[in-house]
Amino acid sequence: MHGLVKQGAVTVALIVGGLLSACSARSGSQAGSPAAVPSTDPTAKALAEFARQVDEYARLRRSAARSLAPFRRGLDATEVWAREERLADTIRALRARAQRGDLFTASVTPVLVEIVQEFLGSPEGAAARESIADANPVRETPQTPVVLAVNGTYAHGASLATMPSALLMRLPYLPAEVEFRFVGRHLVLRDRSADIILDYILDVAP
């Protein structure tokens, strides 16, 4: 009899413990993490939307790359160049209706401009301004102008302006296929290997 009572007490304790754990889990779920609660901050919302749009482009680009014959070992420079041209043409066909402001939207543009200008206006950024200007295609390769146009080609042979790591750390993270660059004072979003100008913001750098 004593053993039955003891066993029953253990069973009750296990049930109560399970109920308390479940209540605790529900309470934690209701509290939620910051990521689970939609942000009402306009800057956070703009950056989240920008990240979504750029990720969407990266998926489209990967789809375009998969539609081509895969890279094979031993390709010479001419063959690699030709494949990149085919990739660029495929991407343009898939986003034929792309226009300025699709990625650099009206909500995220002022956020990015503020990030760049605050950095370049800081003591740390002041030291980087000259390096950005020196390697800028407007100064370094003026004979190969970069014409700003969505879906346009970032001219082959044009230099690529230095992007200070300290600035990149402040700017939104980008997929590996995409990068920020300066052309003159303008901020450009560029496809790294397809050499496509995806979007741009005028007069960002002071």
C-alpha positions in Angstrom: 0.0 0.0 0.0 2.8 2.4 0.9 4.4 1.6 -2.5 1.2 2.5 -4.3 0.9 5.8 -2.5 4.5 6.7 -3.3 4.0 5.7 -7.0 0.9 7.8 -7.2 2.7 10.8 -5.7 5.4 10.5 -8.3 2.9 10.3 -11.1 1.1 13.5 -9.8 4.4 15.3 -9.6 5.3 14.4 -13.2 1.9 15.6 -14.5 2.2 18.9 -12.6 5.7 19.4 -13.8 4.6 18.8 -17.4 1.8 21.3 -17.1 4.1 23.9 -15.7 6.6 23.4 -18.5 3.9 23.7 -21.1 2.6 26.9 -19.5 6.2 28.3 -19.4 6.7 27.4 -23.1 3.4 29.1 -24.1 4.3 32.2 -22.0 7.7 32.4 -23.8 6.0 31.9 -27.2 3.6 34.7 -26.5 6.3 37.0 -25.4 8.0 36.3 -28.7 11.4 37.3 -30.0 12.1 40.7 -31.7 12.4 38.9 -35.1 8.9 37.4 -34.7 7.2 40.8 -34.2 6.9 43.0 -37.3 8.9 46.2 -36.7 7.1 49.5 -36.8 10.4 51.4 -37.2 10.4 52.9 -40.7 14.2 52.5 -41.1 14.1 48.9 -40.1 11.1 48.2 -42.4 12.9 49.9 -45.3 16.0 47.9 -44.8 14.1 44.7 -44.5 12.3 45.4 -47.7 15.5 46.2 -49.5 17.0 42.9 -48.2 14.0 41.1 -49.6 14.2 42.7 -53.0 17.9 42.1 -53.3 17.5 38.4 -52.3 14.8 38.1 -54.9 17.2 39.4 -57.5 19.8 36.9 -56.3 17.4 34.1 -56.8 16.5 35.3 -60.3 20.2 35.6 -61.1 20.9 32.0 -59.9 18.0 30.8 -62.0 19.6 32.5 -65.0 23.0 31.0 -64.3 21.4 27.5 -64.1 19.8 27.9 -67.5 23.3 28.2 -69.1 25.8 25.4 -69.7 27.8 24.9 -66.5 31.3 26.1 -66.2 33.8 23.5 -67.2 37.5 23.3 -66.5 39.9 24.7 -69.0 37.8 27.5 -70.3 39.9 30.3 -71.7 39.3 34.0 -71.0 37.3 34.5 -74.2 35.0 31.6 -73.4 34.5 32.9 -69.8 33.8 36.4 -71.2 31.2 35.0 -73.7 29.5 33.0 -70.9 29.2 36.2 -68.8 27.7 38.0 -71.7 25.1 35.3 -72.1 24.4 35.4 -68.4 23.9 39.2 -68.6 21.5 38.9 -71.6 19.5 36.2 -69.8 19.2 38.3 -66.6 18.1 41.4 -68.7 15.4 39.2 -70.4 14.1 38.0 -67.0 13.9 41.6 -65.6 13.1 43.4 -68.8 10.6 45.7 -67.0 13.1 46.7 -64.3 13.4 50.4 -63.7 15.2 52.8 -61.4 13.8 52.6 -57.8 12.9 48.9 -57.9 15.7 48.1 -55.5 16.7 51.5 -54.2 13.1 52.3 -53.3 11.8 55.7 -52.1 11.8 54.4 -48.5 15.4 52.9 -48.4 17.1 55.6 -50.5 17.3 58.2 -47.8 18.4 55.6 -45.3 21.4 54.6 -47.5 22.2 58.2 -48.3 22.3 59.0 -44.6 24.6 56.0 -43.9 27.0 57.0 -46.6 27.1 60.7 -45.8 27.4 60.2 -42.1 30.4 57.9 -42.7 32.1 60.1 -45.2 31.6 63.1 -42.9 33.2 61.4 -39.9 36.9 61.5 -39.1 37.2 57.8 -40.1 35.4 58.5 -43.4 37.4 61.6 -44.2 40.5 59.4 -44.7 38.5 57.1 -47.1 37.1 59.9 -49.3 40.3 60.3 -51.3 40.7 56.6 -51.9 37.1 56.4 -53.1 37.7 59.3 -55.5 41.1 58.0 -56.8 39.8 54.6 -57.9 36.5 56.1 -59.1 35.9 55.4 -62.8 35.1 59.1 -63.4 38.6 60.0 -62.4 40.7 56.9 -63.1 39.2 55.7 -66.4 37.4 58.7 -67.9 38.1 57.3 -71.4 35.7 54.4 -70.5 32.6 56.1 -69.1 30.1 54.3 -67.1 26.6 55.2 -68.3 24.1 54.9 -65.5 21.1 52.9 -66.7 19.1 50.1 -65.1 20.0 46.9 -66.9 22.8 48.7 -68.6 26.4 47.4 -68.7 29.0 48.6 -66.3 31.5 49.4 -69.0 34.2 46.8 -69.4 37.6 48.3 -68.6 36.1 51.0 -66.3 37.7 51.0 -62.8 35.9 50.0 -59.7 35.8 52.6 -56.9 37.2 51.4 -53.6 34.5 50.6 -51.1 36.0 51.0 -47.5 35.3 48.1 -45.3 34.1 50.4 -42.5 31.5 51.8 -44.9 30.4 48.3 -46.1 29.9 47.3 -42.5 27.4 50.1 -42.1 25.6 49.4 -45.3 23.1 46.5 -45.7 24.5 43.1 -46.2 24.3 41.9 -49.9 24.3 38.5 -51.5 27.7 37.4 -53.0 26.5 38.2 -56.5 25.8 41.9 -55.8 27.9 44.8 -54.7 27.9 48.6 -54.0 30.1 50.8 -56.0 30.6 54.6 -56.6 30.5 56.1 -60.0 31.4 59.7 -59.5 29.2 60.8 -56.6 26.5 58.2 -57.4 25.9 55.0 -55.5 25.5 52.0 -57.8 24.2 48.5 -57.2 26.1 46.2 -59.6 26.1 42.5 -60.5 29.7 41.5 -59.9 30.3 39.1 -62.8 27.4 39.9 -65.2 28.5 43.6 -65.1 24.9 44.8 -64.9 23.9 48.1 -63.3 20.9 47.0 -61.2 19.9 50.4 -59.7 21.6 53.6 -58.6 21.1 56.7 -56.4 22.4 60.1 -57.7 24.6 62.5 -55.7 25.1 60.4 -52.6 28.7 61.2 -51.8 29.3 64.8 -50.7 
